[in-house]
């Protein structure tokens, strides 16, 4: 585990969590980033994407026969 710096902070990337609400907001934001990465991998085969709008995947049509 990382030791806190002289100000008692652990990391610039780690948000301040003062309440349970802060925890849930942080989890939501983190999951949004995972979703965007997954969409970029599926749509563009690249983690950074192409700068376009990231969209959720659409269902494939059913092929009967």
PDB file of N, CA, C and O in Angstrom:
ATOM      1  N   UNK A   1       0.848  -1.184   0.000  1.00  0.00           N
ATOM      2  CA  UNK A   1       0.000   0.000   0.000  1.00  0.00           C
ATOM      3  C   UNK A   1       0.889   1.241   0.000  1.00  0.00           C
ATOM      4  O   UNK A   1       1.915   1.283   0.678  1.00  0.00           O
ATOM      5  N   UNK A   2       0.494   2.213  -0.742  1.00  0.00           N
ATOM      6  CA  UNK A   2       1.270   3.448  -0.855  1.00  0.00           C
ATOM      7  C   UNK A   2       1.129   4.284   0.416  1.00  0.00           C
ATOM      8  O   UNK A   2       0.048   4.394   0.994  1.00  0.00           O
ATOM      9  N   UNK A   3       2.238   4.862   0.829  1.00  0.00           N
ATOM     10  CA  UNK A   3       2.242   5.736   2.003  1.00  0.00           C
ATOM     11  C   UNK A   3       1.770   7.132   1.604  1.00  0.00           C
ATOM     12  O   UNK A   3       2.037   7.570   0.486  1.00  0.00           O
ATOM     13  N   UNK A   4       1.073   7.839   2.494  1.00  0.00           N
ATOM     14  CA  UNK A   4       0.651   9.211   2.179  1.00  0.00           C
ATOM     15  C   UNK A   4       1.842  10.158   2.119  1.00  0.00           C
ATOM     16  O   UNK A   4       2.865   9.928   2.763  1.00  0.00           O
ATOM     17  N   UNK A   5       1.695  11.234   1.332  1.00  0.00           N
ATOM     18  CA  UNK A   5       2.755  12.238   1.241  1.00  0.00           C
ATOM     19  C   UNK A   5       2.688  13.155   2.467  1.00  0.00           C
ATOM     20  O   UNK A   5       1.934  12.890   3.404  1.00  0.00           O
ATOM     21  N   UNK A   6       3.479  14.232   2.457  1.00  0.00           N
ATOM     22  CA  UNK A   6       3.540  15.123   3.618  1.00  0.00           C
ATOM     23  C   UNK A   6       2.217  15.821   3.926  1.00  0.00           C
ATOM     24  O   UNK A   6       2.002  16.285   5.046  1.00  0.00           O
ATOM     25  N   UNK A   7       1.326  15.897   2.925  1.00  0.00           N
ATOM     26  CA  UNK A   7       0.012  16.510   3.140  1.00  0.00           C
ATOM     27  C   UNK A   7      -1.039  15.486   3.542  1.00  0.00           C
ATOM     28  O   UNK A   7      -2.209  15.823   3.721  1.00  0.00           O
ATOM     29  N   UNK A   8      -0.614  14.226   3.684  1.00  0.00           N
ATOM     30  CA  UNK A   8      -1.568  13.176   4.036  1.00  0.00           C
ATOM     31  C   UNK A   8      -2.346  12.639   2.849  1.00  0.00           C
ATOM     32  O   UNK A   8      -3.303  11.885   3.025  1.00  0.00           O
ATOM     33  N   UNK A   9      -1.942  13.023   1.625  1.00  0.00           N
ATOM     34  CA  UNK A   9      -2.622  12.575   0.407  1.00  0.00           C
ATOM     35  C   UNK A   9      -1.962  11.309  -0.116  1.00  0.00           C
ATOM     36  O   UNK A   9      -0.751  11.135   0.017  1.00  0.00           O
ATOM     37  N   UNK A  10      -2.746  10.435  -0.703  1.00  0.00           N
ATOM     38  CA  UNK A  10      -2.214   9.187  -1.239  1.00  0.00           C
ATOM     39  C   UNK A  10      -1.863   9.299  -2.717  1.00  0.00           C
ATOM     40  O   UNK A  10      -0.853   8.746  -3.153  1.00  0.00           O
ATOM     41  N   UNK A  11      -2.666   9.993  -3.481  1.00  0.00           N
ATOM     42  CA  UNK A  11      -2.421  10.083  -4.915  1.00  0.00           C
ATOM     43  C   UNK A  11      -3.265  11.205  -5.490  1.00  0.00           C
ATOM     44  O   UNK A  11      -4.345  11.505  -4.979  1.00  0.00           O
ATOM     45  N   UNK A  12      -2.769  11.826  -6.557  1.00  0.00           N
ATOM     46  CA  UNK A  12      -3.572  12.837  -7.247  1.00  0.00           C
ATOM     47  C   UNK A  12      -4.761  12.196  -7.945  1.00  0.00           C
ATOM     48  O   UNK A  12      -5.796  12.835  -8.130  1.00  0.00           O
ATOM     49  N   UNK A  13      -4.616  10.943  -8.330  1.00  0.00           N
ATOM     50  CA  UNK A  13      -5.693  10.249  -9.036  1.00  0.00           C
ATOM     51  C   UNK A  13      -6.768   9.745  -8.097  1.00  0.00           C
ATOM     52  O   UNK A  13      -7.893   9.488  -8.524  1.00  0.00           O
ATOM     53  N   UNK A  14      -6.441   9.602  -6.836  1.00  0.00           N
ATOM     54  CA  UNK A  14      -7.412   9.070  -5.885  1.00  0.00           C
ATOM     55  C   UNK A  14      -8.280  10.208  -5.368  1.00  0.00           C
ATOM     56  O   UNK A  14      -7.770  11.134  -4.737  1.00  0.00           O
ATOM     57  N   UNK A  15      -9.584  10.153  -5.626  1.00  0.00           N
ATOM     58  CA  UNK A  15     -10.460  11.249  -5.188  1.00  0.00           C
ATOM     59  C   UNK A  15     -10.677  11.240  -3.672  1.00  0.00           C
ATOM     60  O   UNK A  15     -10.502  10.221  -3.005  1.00  0.00           O
ATOM     61  N   UNK A  16     -11.056  12.386  -3.161  1.00  0.00           N
ATOM     62  CA  UNK A  16     -11.368  12.503  -1.748  1.00  0.00           C
ATOM     63  C   UNK A  16     -12.707  11.818  -1.488  1.00  0.00           C
ATOM     64  O   UNK A  16     -13.687  12.080  -2.185  1.00  0.00           O
ATOM     65  N   UNK A  17     -12.748  10.954  -0.500  1.00  0.00           N
ATOM     66  CA  UNK A  17     -13.965  10.227  -0.153  1.00  0.00           C
ATOM     67  C   UNK A  17     -14.370  10.605   1.261  1.00  0.00           C
ATOM     68  O   UNK A  17     -13.855  10.066   2.241  1.00  0.00           O
ATOM     69  N   UNK A  18     -15.303  11.544   1.345  1.00  0.00           N
ATOM     70  CA  UNK A  18     -15.742  12.023   2.653  1.00  0.00           C
ATOM     71  C   UNK A  18     -17.038  11.380   3.107  1.00  0.00           C
ATOM     72  O   UNK A  18     -17.403  11.459   4.280  1.00  0.00           O
ATOM     73  N   UNK A  19     -17.735  10.742   2.170  1.00  0.00           N
ATOM     74  CA  UNK A  19     -19.013  10.148   2.524  1.00  0.00           C
ATOM     75  C   UNK A  19     -19.266   8.932   1.631  1.00  0.00           C
ATOM     76  O   UNK A  19     -18.549   8.698   0.658  1.00  0.00           O
ATOM     77  N   UNK A  20     -20.278   8.181   1.974  1.00  0.00           N
ATOM     78  CA  UNK A  20     -20.654   7.027   1.156  1.00  0.00           C
ATOM     79  C   UNK A  20     -21.108   7.488  -0.231  1.00  0.00           C
ATOM     80  O   UNK A  20     -20.889   6.784  -1.216  1.00  0.00           O
ATOM     81  N   UNK A  21     -21.726   8.641  -0.314  1.00  0.00           N
ATOM     82  CA  UNK A  21     -22.109   9.204  -1.613  1.00  0.00           C
ATOM     83  C   UNK A  21     -20.875   9.395  -2.496  1.00  0.00           C
ATOM     84  O   UNK A  21     -20.906   9.058  -3.680  1.00  0.00           O
ATOM     85  N   UNK A  22     -19.792   9.930  -1.933  1.00  0.00           N
ATOM     86  CA  UNK A  22     -18.553  10.107  -2.697  1.00  0.00           C
ATOM     87  C   UNK A  22     -18.041   8.780  -3.230  1.00  0.00           C
ATOM     88  O   UNK A  22     -17.523   8.718  -4.345  1.00  0.00           O
ATOM     89  N   UNK A  23     -18.180   7.720  -2.447  1.00  0.00           N
ATOM     90  CA  UNK A  23     -17.748   6.394  -2.884  1.00  0.00           C
ATOM     91  C   UNK A  23     -18.563   5.958  -4.095  1.00  0.00           C
ATOM     92  O   UNK A  23     -17.996   5.494  -5.084  1.00  0.00           O
ATOM     93  N   UNK A  24     -19.882   6.101  -4.033  1.00  0.00           N
ATOM     94  CA  UNK A  24     -20.736   5.688  -5.137  1.00  0.00           C
ATOM     95  C   UNK A  24     -20.487   6.515  -6.396  1.00  0.00           C
ATOM     96  O   UNK A  24     -20.494   5.975  -7.502  1.00  0.00           O
ATOM     97  N   UNK A  25     -20.270   7.810  -6.238  1.00  0.00           N
ATOM     98  CA  UNK A  25     -19.963   8.664  -7.390  1.00  0.00           C
ATOM     99  C   UNK A  25     -18.647   8.221  -8.023  1.00  0.00           C
ATOM    100  O   UNK A  25     -18.536   8.170  -9.248  1.00  0.00           O
ATOM    101  N   UNK A  26     -17.657   7.905  -7.207  1.00  0.00           N
ATOM    102  CA  UNK A  26     -16.373   7.460  -7.727  1.00  0.00           C
ATOM    103  C   UNK A  26     -16.509   6.125  -8.478  1.00  0.00           C
ATOM    104  O   UNK A  26     -15.918   5.949  -9.544  1.00  0.00           O
ATOM    105  N   UNK A  27     -17.283   5.196  -7.925  1.00  0.00           N
ATOM    106  CA  UNK A  27     -17.508   3.912  -8.589  1.00  0.00           C
ATOM    107  C   UNK A  27     -18.216   4.138  -9.920  1.00  0.00           C
ATOM    108  O   UNK A  27     -17.845   3.533 -10.925  1.00  0.00           O
ATOM    109  N   UNK A  28     -19.229   5.000  -9.940  1.00  0.00           N
ATOM    110  CA  UNK A  28     -19.942   5.295 -11.183  1.00  0.00           C
ATOM    111  C   UNK A  28     -19.002   5.848 -12.244  1.00  0.00           C
ATOM    112  O   UNK A  28     -19.024   5.404 -13.392  1.00  0.00           O
ATOM    113  N   UNK A  29     -18.181   6.809 -11.863  1.00  0.00           N
ATOM    114  CA  UNK A  29     -17.258   7.424 -12.817  1.00  0.00           C
ATOM    115  C   UNK A  29     -16.223   6.419 -13.318  1.00  0.00           C
ATOM    116  O   UNK A  29     -15.862   6.430 -14.494  1.00  0.00           O
ATOM    117  N   UNK A  30     -15.752   5.564 -12.435  1.00  0.00           N
ATOM    118  CA  UNK A  30     -14.780   4.547 -12.820  1.00  0.00           C
ATOM    119  C   UNK A  30     -15.402   3.550 -13.795  1.00  0.00           C
ATOM    120  O   UNK A  30     -14.772   3.176 -14.784  1.00  0.00           O
ATOM    121  N   UNK A  31     -16.615   3.125 -13.527  1.00  0.00           N
ATOM    122  CA  UNK A  31     -17.290   2.188 -14.428  1.00  0.00           C
ATOM    123  C   UNK A  31     -17.569   2.829 -15.782  1.00  0.00           C
ATOM    124  O   UNK A  31     -17.530   2.141 -16.802  1.00  0.00           O
ATOM    125  N   UNK A  32     -17.849   4.130 -15.816  1.00  0.00           N
ATOM    126  CA  UNK A  32     -18.040   4.834 -17.091  1.00  0.00           C
ATOM    127  C   UNK A  32     -16.773   4.759 -17.936  1.00  0.00           C
ATOM    128  O   UNK A  32     -16.846   4.558 -19.149  1.00  0.00           O
ATOM    129  N   UNK A  33     -15.619   4.919 -17.306  1.00  0.00           N
ATOM    130  CA  UNK A  33     -14.352   4.822 -18.036  1.00  0.00           C
ATOM    131  C   UNK A  33     -14.132   3.413 -18.577  1.00  0.00           C
ATOM    132  O   UNK A  33     -13.647   3.243 -19.696  1.00  0.00           O
ATOM    133  N   UNK A  34     -14.488   2.403 -17.784  1.00  0.00           N
ATOM    134  CA  UNK A  34     -14.373   1.024 -18.275  1.00  0.00           C
ATOM    135  C   UNK A  34     -15.285   0.816 -19.484  1.00  0.00           C
ATOM    136  O   UNK A  34     -14.891   0.185 -20.465  1.00  0.00           O
ATOM    137  N   UNK A  35     -16.497   1.347 -19.407  1.00  0.00           N
ATOM    138  CA  UNK A  35     -17.458   1.198 -20.498  1.00  0.00           C
ATOM    139  C   UNK A  35     -16.937   1.863 -21.773  1.00  0.00           C
ATOM    140  O   UNK A  35     -17.038   1.288 -22.857  1.00  0.00           O
ATOM    141  N   UNK A  36     -16.382   3.068 -21.649  1.00  0.00           N
ATOM    142  CA  UNK A  36     -15.855   3.760 -22.828  1.00  0.00           C
ATOM    143  C   UNK A  36     -14.696   2.987 -23.445  1.00  0.00           C
ATOM    144  O   UNK A  36     -14.587   2.891 -24.667  1.00  0.00           O
ATOM    145  N   UNK A  37     -13.834   2.438 -22.599  1.00  0.00           N
ATOM    146  CA  UNK A  37     -12.709   1.646 -23.120  1.00  0.00           C
ATOM    147  C   UNK A  37     -13.220   0.420 -23.854  1.00  0.00           C
ATOM    148  O   UNK A  37     -12.747   0.115 -24.948  1.00  0.00           O
ATOM    149  N   UNK A  38     -14.171  -0.284 -23.275  1.00  0.00           N
ATOM    150  CA  UNK A  38     -14.733  -1.473 -23.913  1.00  0.00           C
ATOM    151  C   UNK A  38     -15.383  -1.117 -25.248  1.00  0.00           C
ATOM    152  O   UNK A  38     -15.184  -1.825 -26.235  1.00  0.00           O
ATOM    153  N   UNK A  39     -16.149  -0.044 -25.293  1.00  0.00           N
ATOM    154  CA  UNK A  39     -16.794   0.375 -26.549  1.00  0.00           C
ATOM    155  C   UNK A  39     -15.752   0.721 -27.601  1.00  0.00           C
ATOM    156  O   UNK A  39     -15.914   0.360 -28.767  1.00  0.00           O
ATOM    157  N   UNK A  40     -14.691   1.410 -27.216  1.00  0.00           N
ATOM    158  CA  UNK A  40     -13.630   1.735 -28.174  1.00  0.00           C
ATOM    159  C   UNK A  40     -12.962   0.476 -28.705  1.00  0.00           C
ATOM    160  O   UNK A  40     -12.651   0.394 -29.893  1.00  0.00           O
ATOM    161  N   UNK A  41     -12.738  -0.505 -27.839  1.00  0.00           N
ATOM    162  CA  UNK A  41     -12.126  -1.753 -28.293  1.00  0.00           C
ATOM    163  C   UNK A  41     -13.035  -2.483 -29.266  1.00  0.00           C
ATOM    164  O   UNK A  41     -12.561  -3.007 -30.275  1.00  0.00           O
ATOM    165  N   UNK A  42     -14.335  -2.530 -28.985  1.00  0.00           N
ATOM    166  CA  UNK A  42     -15.278  -3.231 -29.847  1.00  0.00           C
ATOM    167  C   UNK A  42     -15.467  -2.484 -31.162  1.00  0.00           C
ATOM    168  O   UNK A  42     -15.468  -3.108 -32.223  1.00  0.00           O
ATOM    169  N   UNK A  43     -15.628  -1.160 -31.117  1.00  0.00           N
ATOM    170  CA  UNK A  43     -15.946  -0.392 -32.311  1.00  0.00           C
ATOM    171  C   UNK A  43     -14.727  -0.066 -33.160  1.00  0.00           C
ATOM    172  O   UNK A  43     -14.815  -0.071 -34.388  1.00  0.00           O
ATOM    173  N   UNK A  44     -13.592   0.218 -32.533  1.00  0.00           N
ATOM    174  CA  UNK A  44     -12.438   0.722 -33.270  1.00  0.00           C
ATOM    175  C   UNK A  44     -11.205  -0.169 -33.142  1.00  0.00           C
ATOM    176  O   UNK A  44     -10.176   0.107 -33.759  1.00  0.00           O
ATOM    177  N   UNK A  45     -11.300  -1.236 -32.344  1.00  0.00           N
ATOM    178  CA  UNK A  45     -10.168  -2.118 -32.093  1.00  0.00           C
ATOM    179  C   UNK A  45      -8.976  -1.315 -31.558  1.00  0.00           C
ATOM    180  O   UNK A  45      -7.824  -1.598 -31.888  1.00  0.00           O
ATOM    181  N   UNK A  46      -9.271  -0.322 -30.737  1.00  0.00           N
ATOM    182  CA  UNK A  46      -8.246   0.560 -30.191  1.00  0.00           C
ATOM    183  C   UNK A  46      -8.764   1.096 -28.859  1.00  0.00           C
ATOM    184  O   UNK A  46      -9.929   1.482 -28.764  1.00  0.00           O
ATOM    185  N   UNK A  47      -7.926   1.125 -27.839  1.00  0.00           N
ATOM    186  CA  UNK A  47      -8.373   1.598 -26.530  1.00  0.00           C
ATOM    187  C   UNK A  47      -8.675   3.090 -26.510  1.00  0.00           C
ATOM    188  O   UNK A  47      -9.504   3.537 -25.718  1.00  0.00           O
ATOM    189  N   UNK A  48      -8.015   3.872 -27.370  1.00  0.00           N
ATOM    190  CA  UNK A  48      -8.221   5.317 -27.381  1.00  0.00           C
ATOM    191  C   UNK A  48      -9.326   5.740 -28.333  1.00  0.00           C
ATOM    192  O   UNK A  48      -9.781   6.882 -28.276  1.00  0.00           O
ATOM    193  N   UNK A  49      -9.765   4.850 -29.200  1.00  0.00           N
ATOM    194  CA  UNK A  49     -10.796   5.209 -30.160  1.00  0.00           C
ATOM    195  C   UNK A  49     -10.252   6.108 -31.244  1.00  0.00           C
ATOM    196  O   UNK A  49      -9.040   6.277 -31.370  1.00  0.00           O
ATOM    197  N   UNK A  50     -11.134   6.680 -32.019  1.00  0.00           N
ATOM    198  CA  UNK A  50     -10.746   7.540 -33.132  1.00  0.00           C
ATOM    199  C   UNK A  50     -11.230   8.969 -32.928  1.00  0.00           C
ATOM    200  O   UNK A  50     -11.226   9.770 -33.864  1.00  0.00           O
ATOM    201  N   UNK A  51     -11.642   9.287 -31.718  1.00  0.00           N
ATOM    202  CA  UNK A  51     -12.110  10.636 -31.432  1.00  0.00           C
ATOM    203  C   UNK A  51     -13.585  10.828 -31.720  1.00  0.00           C
ATOM    204  O   UNK A  51     -14.136  11.903 -31.481  1.00  0.00           O
ATOM    205  N   UNK A  52     -14.226   9.786 -32.234  1.00  0.00           N
ATOM    206  CA  UNK A  52     -15.652   9.877 -32.522  1.00  0.00           C
ATOM    207  C   UNK A  52     -16.476   9.621 -31.278  1.00  0.00           C
ATOM    208  O   UNK A  52     -15.946   9.357 -30.199  1.00  0.00           O
ATOM    209  N   UNK A  53     -17.761   9.704 -31.448  1.00  0.00           N
ATOM    210  CA  UNK A  53     -18.681   9.472 -30.350  1.00  0.00           C
ATOM    211  C   UNK A  53     -18.711   7.992 -30.011  1.00  0.00           C
ATOM    212  O   UNK A  53     -18.903   7.159 -30.897  1.00  0.00           O
ATOM    213  N   UNK A  54     -18.527   7.658 -28.765  1.00  0.00           N
ATOM    214  CA  UNK A  54     -18.598   6.269 -28.322  1.00  0.00           C
ATOM    215  C   UNK A  54     -20.059   5.923 -28.119  1.00  0.00           C
ATOM    216  O   UNK A  54     -20.786   6.630 -27.420  1.00  0.00           O
ATOM    217  N   UNK A  55     -20.485   4.828 -28.736  1.00  0.00           N
ATOM    218  CA  UNK A  55     -21.872   4.390 -28.616  1.00  0.00           C
ATOM    219  C   UNK A  55     -21.898   2.965 -28.077  1.00  0.00           C
ATOM    220  O   UNK A  55     -20.949   2.201 -28.254  1.00  0.00           O
ATOM    221  N   UNK A  56     -22.990   2.627 -27.424  1.00  0.00           N
ATOM    222  CA  UNK A  56     -23.166   1.262 -26.997  1.00  0.00           C
ATOM    223  C   UNK A  56     -23.317   0.349 -28.194  1.00  0.00           C
ATOM    224  O   UNK A  56     -23.734   0.786 -29.267  1.00  0.00           O
ATOM    225  N   UNK A  57     -22.981  -0.922 -28.016  1.00  0.00           N
ATOM    226  CA  UNK A  57     -23.113  -1.853 -29.113  1.00  0.00           C
ATOM    227  C   UNK A  57     -24.586  -2.104 -29.423  1.00  0.00           C
ATOM    228  O   UNK A  57     -25.443  -2.014 -28.544  1.00  0.00           O
ATOM    229  N   UNK A  58     -24.861  -2.415 -30.667  1.00  0.00           N
ATOM    230  CA  UNK A  58     -26.236  -2.673 -31.096  1.00  0.00           C
ATOM    231  C   UNK A  58     -26.407  -4.165 -31.344  1.00  0.00           C
ATOM    232  O   UNK A  58     -25.452  -4.825 -31.753  1.00  0.00           O
ATOM    233  N   UNK A  59     -27.597  -4.716 -31.109  1.00  0.00           N
ATOM    234  CA  UNK A  59     -27.789  -6.145 -31.327  1.00  0.00           C
ATOM    235  C   UNK A  59     -27.658  -6.498 -32.803  1.00  0.00           C
ATOM    236  O   UNK A  59     -28.035  -5.724 -33.682  1.00  0.00           O
ATOM    237  N   UNK A  60     -27.116  -7.684 -33.052  1.00  0.00           N
ATOM    238  CA  UNK A  60     -26.994  -8.158 -34.423  1.00  0.00           C
ATOM    239  C   UNK A  60     -28.348  -8.702 -34.871  1.00  0.00           C
ATOM    240  O   UNK A  60     -29.103  -9.237 -34.059  1.00  0.00           O
ATOM    241  N   UNK A  61     -28.663  -8.562 -36.188  1.00  0.00           N
ATOM    242  CA  UNK A  61     -29.938  -9.108 -36.674  1.00  0.00           C
ATOM    243  C   UNK A  61     -29.938 -10.639 -36.608  1.00  0.00           C
ATOM    244  O   UNK A  61     -28.901 -11.281 -36.775  1.00  0.00           O
ATOM    245  N   UNK A  62     -31.106 -11.200 -36.364  1.00  0.00           N
ATOM    246  CA  UNK A  62     -31.250 -12.645 -36.313  1.00  0.00           C
ATOM    247  C   UNK A  62     -31.341 -13.173 -37.738  1.00  0.00           C
ATOM    248  O   UNK A  62     -32.146 -12.695 -38.537  1.00  0.00           O
ATOM    249  N   UNK A  63     -30.512 -14.156 -38.045  1.00  0.00           N
ATOM    250  CA  UNK A  63     -30.532 -14.778 -39.370  1.00  0.00           C
ATOM    251  C   UNK A  63     -31.238 -16.119 -39.231  1.00  0.00           C
ATOM    252  O   UNK A  63     -30.767 -17.026 -38.545  1.00  0.00           O
ATOM    253  N   UNK A  64     -32.372 -16.215 -39.898  1.00  0.00           N
ATOM    254  CA  UNK A  64     -33.152 -17.454 -39.832  1.00  0.00           C
ATOM    255  C   UNK A  64     -32.808 -18.342 -41.008  1.00  0.00           C
ATOM    256  O   UNK A  64     -32.505 -17.863 -42.101  1.00  0.00           O
ATOM    257  N   UNK A  65     -32.859 -19.627 -40.773  1.00  0.00           N
ATOM    258  CA  UNK A  65     -32.647 -20.487 -41.928  1.00  0.00           C
ATOM    259  C   UNK A  65     -31.848 -21.615 -41.634  1.00  0.00           C
ATOM    260  O   UNK A  65     -31.585 -22.432 -42.517  1.00  0.00           O
TER     261      UNK A  65
END
